[in-house]
Amino acid sequence: MSLYDRFEQAFMPNYGVPPIALARGEGARVWDVDGRPYLDFIAGIATSSLGHAHPALVEAVSRQVATIAHTSNLFLHEPEVLLAERLLDLLNAPARVFFANSGTEANEAAYKLALKYGRREGRSFFVAAENGFHGRTIGALSLTGKPSIRDQFGPFPVDVRFVPYGDAAALKEAVTGDCIAVFLEPTQGEAGVVPPPEGYFEAAREICDSTGALLVADEIQSAIGRTGHWFAHQAEGVTPDILTLAKGLGGGMPIGACVGFGDAGKLFDKGDHGSTFGGNPVSCAAALAVLDNVDLDHVKTVAARLRTGLESVAHPLLKGVRGRGLWLAAVLAEPRSADLQRAAAEAGFLVNALQPDAVRIAPPLVVTAEEIDSFVAAFPAILQEAAK
Ligand SMILES: *Cc1c(COP(=O)(O)O)cnc(C)c1O
């Protein structure tokens, strides 16, 4: 029986059967179980920031696992303190950190922080964006604005009101004095890498300030250099009250973080929240290696090359390119993203059919100019194959 058949028989059907089984990687290159190489332009969903088997990540994780792999939160350890301090340093504002294991758990922490604030202030509902994605656990799912993945698991503990993303007037109308918090991605990832109109995040900040609602920036996909900035909100000139991180932070090791700025960082009392694995030494060591090795200038340089390259491709199936930094979507004139994903894999490139008409392109942050060029050079033929 093939690995694919065995997967199908052993696993719940929630993922379907992925079309490619990966065996190993090095830099931006991966090999499948049959030894076929691919250039990885999806990076485990914008997560493998340093690519695969980066020497610094290998060294940090190996050293830490051979020293002490786990302590639980009954004991503190130096890597978690170093990592929290590094993040606060990069954020450059008074704040406090909580470590979780994943994006959805980072958002659960944000949700509970906000709930504490809401109960104290007598506020009753959250606001989030249509098509937004915040995770799959019940709290984060309740904030996720995609009816097809949300609705069958309701009702949810707190009323969440959805507004069209990017519409500041709709946000202003929805955020009344009873609103506890507004959850927004600085650019919507799963919705199709959709940046908001200029000034939207600033408007959200003003709206929250005028009503006392907390602004929660879900930067689980956008942070840690993906956009060419450590955090996307920094480029918007806006500081949220709560920030959530995950994906790129651990370079492939599971870690999430919830950061509370100012008073929002002090909302939890002792015993209010916790995690056995959250902030474990190995994931923290990995994240420190990521922060030491992400080069924002390199990201900006190769991102500009990728964008210019893709924008120079003229093909009737390619309607445009949107996104930020090394986090782009090729927008198609027809709903053929699955065909394009397949054609790209045939040509030796991994990309991701994100929406029927949008393909996500998110290479590791260490991708080289030559690797970018080879993808751009192959793209017209991939489009042609997908259009057949
Ligand atoms: C991926 C993602 C999540 C969920 O993260 P998991 O680690 O899969 O739980 C939440 N918010 C955003 C913006 C994401 O991209």
The ligand as an SDF file (V2000), in Angstrom:
LIG
                    3D

 15 15  0  0  0  0  0  0  0  0999 V2000
   -2.5150   30.1840   10.6590 C   0  0  0  0  0  0  0  0  0  0  0  0
   -3.2520   31.2830   11.3300 C   0  0  0  0  0  0  0  0  0  0  0  0
   -3.8950   31.0990   12.5670 C   0  0  0  0  0  0  0  0  0  0  0  0
   -3.9560   29.7470   13.2350 C   0  0  0  0  0  0  0  0  0  0  0  0
   -2.7080   29.2340   13.5540 O   0  0  0  0  0  0  0  0  0  0  0  0
   -2.5360   27.6700   13.9040 P   0  0  0  0  0  0  0  0  0  0  0  0
   -1.1090   27.5640   14.3500 O   0  0  0  0  0  0  0  0  0  0  0  0
   -2.8560   26.8960   12.6620 O   0  0  0  0  0  0  0  0  0  0  0  0
   -3.4960   27.3740   14.9960 O   0  0  0  0  0  0  0  0  0  0  0  0
   -4.5050   32.1870   13.1470 C   0  0  0  0  0  0  0  0  0  0  0  0
   -4.4880   33.4070   12.5650 N   0  0  0  0  0  0  0  0  0  0  0  0
   -3.8730   33.6220   11.3890 C   0  0  0  0  0  0  0  0  0  0  0  0
   -3.8620   34.9970   10.8080 C   0  0  0  0  0  0  0  0  0  0  0  0
   -3.2510   32.5640   10.7280 C   0  0  0  0  0  0  0  0  0  0  0  0
   -2.6740   32.7810    9.5410 O   0  0  0  0  0  0  0  0  0  0  0  0
  1  2  1  0
  2  3  1  0
  2 14  2  0
  3  4  1  0
  3 10  2  0
  4  5  1  0
  5  6  1  0
  6  7  2  0
  6  8  1  0
  6  9  1  0
 10 11  1  0
 11 12  2  0
 12 13  1  0
 12 14  1  0
 14 15  1  0
M  END
$$$$
